[in-house]
């Protein structure tokens, strides 16, 4: 259970998405320090959305699954929309304009707390990796799960910060930005399928009690 929470937090940060792409752009234009400040601010959003996702997963055992099945279904459709939008991305008219942020810490904080995909992605990743430990999930385990998740976030942030300032990463991002965006779209589509797959049986009455 603890390893699942740690791995879910790690993947939640490392899997490409809007914040990942923003970090690559900041790192390409301003280096590791700016990227580290951005991720430091974004950590607040990571903790918020993962906390809500864990409360939803644990609460499903206490108050029933219907509310969370509906929420999961909506999240799945929303993830599918994000993925489809990314897959249909086109080259920017302004060419290779690298992102420049004057206050990366504040940008990361606002980005993390207002990112609309934060909850559905957290719910999908934590659900997928904690499903095998569902019998051990309760509100008493919640603080420990959040603590382990925090260390997963920190490790993922360190990994990203270590690579974003490298010259080869900057060149690669500038050369393949559109392909990276579309690849992230495929990943979001996969999470959408997982979320719907998890929610649909309960809503259709196919899930065993």
C-alpha positions in Angstrom: 0.0 0.0 0.0 2.8 2.4 0.9 4.8 1.6 -2.1 1.7 2.1 -4.3 1.2 5.6 -2.8 4.8 6.5 -3.3 4.8 5.2 -6.9 1.5 7.0 -7.6 3.0 10.3 -6.4 6.2 9.8 -8.4 4.3 9.1 -11.6 1.8 11.9 -11.0 4.7 14.4 -11.3 6.8 12.6 -13.9 4.1 11.8 -16.4 3.9 14.6 -19.0 1.1 17.1 -18.7 0.6 20.9 -18.7 2.9 21.4 -15.6 5.6 19.1 -17.1 5.5 21.0 -20.4 5.6 24.4 -18.6 8.6 23.2 -16.6 10.4 22.1 -19.7 9.8 25.5 -21.3 11.1 27.3 -18.2 14.1 25.1 -17.9 14.9 25.5 -21.6 14.8 29.3 -21.3 15.9 30.0 -17.8 17.7 27.0 -16.4 17.5 24.8 -13.3 17.1 27.5 -10.7 13.9 28.9 -12.2 12.6 25.4 -12.8 13.3 24.5 -9.1 11.3 27.6 -8.0 8.4 26.6 -10.3 8.3 23.1 -8.9 8.6 24.3 -5.3 5.4 26.4 -5.8 3.7 23.6 -7.7 4.2 21.2 -4.8 1.3 22.9 -3.0 -1.0 21.9 -5.7 0.4 18.4 -5.9 -0.4 18.0 -2.2 -3.8 19.5 -2.4 -5.1 17.3 -5.3 -3.5 14.1 -4.1 -5.1 14.7 -0.6 -8.5 15.1 -2.2 -7.9 12.0 -4.4 -6.9 9.9 -1.4 -9.9 11.1 0.7 -12.2 10.1 -2.2 -10.6 6.7 -2.5 -10.7 6.0 1.2 -14.2 7.6 1.6 -15.6 5.3 -1.0 -15.4 2.4 1.5 -17.2 4.5 4.2 -20.0 6.3 2.5 -20.4 4.2 -0.6 -19.0 4.3 -4.1 -21.7 6.0 -6.2 -20.6 9.6 -5.6 -17.0 8.7 -6.4 -18.0 6.6 -9.4 -19.8 9.5 -10.9 -16.8 11.8 -10.1 -14.4 9.3 -11.6 -16.6 9.0 -14.8 -16.6 12.8 -15.2 -12.8 12.9 -14.6 -12.4 10.2 -17.3 -14.3 12.2 -19.8 -12.4 15.4 -18.9 -9.0 13.6 -19.2 -10.1 12.3 -22.6 -10.9 15.8 -23.7 -7.5 17.0 -22.6 -5.8 14.1 -24.4 -7.7 14.7 -27.6 -6.9 18.4 -27.5 -3.2 17.6 -27.1 -3.3 15.1 -29.9 -4.7 17.7 -32.3 -2.1 20.3 -31.3 -0.6 22.3 -34.2 2.7 24.1 -34.5 2.7 27.6 -33.0 2.5 30.6 -35.3 5.3 32.4 -33.5 7.8 29.6 -34.0 10.1 28.4 -31.2 9.2 30.9 -28.5 10.7 29.7 -25.3 8.7 30.4 -22.1 10.0 33.2 -19.9 8.6 33.6 -16.4 9.6 36.5 -14.2 8.4 35.0 -10.9 8.6 31.2 -11.3 7.8 30.4 -7.6 4.5 32.3 -7.8 3.8 30.9 -11.2 4.3 27.4 -9.9 2.0 28.0 -6.9 -0.8 29.4 -9.0 -0.4 26.8 -11.7 -0.5 23.9 -9.2 -3.5 25.2 -7.2 -5.6 26.1 -10.2 -4.7 23.3 -12.6 -8.1 21.7 -13.5 -6.5 18.4 -14.4 -4.8 18.0 -11.0 -7.6 16.1 -9.3 -8.6 13.7 -12.1 -5.0 12.7 -12.8 -4.3 12.2 -9.1 -7.5 10.1 -8.7 -6.6 8.0 -11.7 -3.0 7.3 -10.7 -3.7 6.7 -7.0 -6.7 4.5 -7.8 -4.7 2.4 -10.3 -1.8 1.8 -7.9 -3.7 1.4 -4.7 -6.5 -0.9 -6.1 -4.7 -4.0 -4.9 -4.6 -2.7 -1.3 -8.2 -1.6 -1.1 -8.9 -3.7 2.0 -6.2 -1.9 4.0 -7.4 1.6 3.1 -9.1 3.6 5.9 -8.9 7.1 7.3 -6.4 6.0 9.9 -3.9 5.2 7.2 -4.5 8.5 5.4 -1.8 10.6 7.2 0.8 7.9 6.5 -0.2 7.7 2.8 0.1 11.5 2.5 3.5 11.4 4.1 4.8 8.7 1.7 3.2 10.6 -1.2 5.1 13.8 -0.2 8.4 12.0 -0.5 7.3 10.7 -3.9 6.6 14.2 -5.0 10.0 15.4 -3.7 11.9 12.6 -5.5 10.1 13.3 -8.7 10.8 17.1 -8.4 14.5 16.4 -7.8 14.6 14.1 -10.9 13.0 16.7 -13.1 15.1 19.6 -11.8 18.3 17.6 -12.4 17.5 17.1 -16.1 15.7 20.3 -17.2 18.7 22.5 -17.3 20.9 20.2 -19.4 21.8 21.6 -22.8 20.7 18.4 -24.5 17.3 18.6 -22.9 16.9 22.2 -24.0 17.8 21.3 -27.6 15.6 18.2 -27.6 12.6 20.2 -26.2 12.9 23.0 -28.7 13.2 20.5 -31.6 10.4 18.1 -30.6 8.0 20.3 -28.6 5.0 19.3 -30.7 5.7 15.6 -30.5 6.1 15.9 -26.7 2.7 17.6 -26.5 1.0 14.9 -28.6 2.7 12.1 -26.6 1.3 13.6 -23.4 -2.1 13.5 -25.1 -1.8 9.7 -25.6 -0.9 9.3 -21.9 -4.0 11.3 -20.9 -6.2 9.2 -23.1 -4.9 6.1 -21.3 -5.7 7.6 -17.9 -9.2 8.4 -19.2 -9.8 4.8 -20.2 -8.6 3.7 -16.8 -10.9 6.1 -14.9 -13.9 5.1 -16.9 -13.1 1.4 -16.6 -12.9 1.8 -12.8 -16.1 3.9 -12.5 -18.5 2.2 -15.0 -19.0 -1.2 -13.3 -20.3 0.5 -10.1 -22.7 2.7 -11.9 -24.0 -0.1 -14.1 -24.3 -2.5 -11.1 -21.7 -4.9 -12.4 -19.3 -4.5 -9.4 -19.4 -7.2 -6.8 -20.2 -5.9 -3.3 
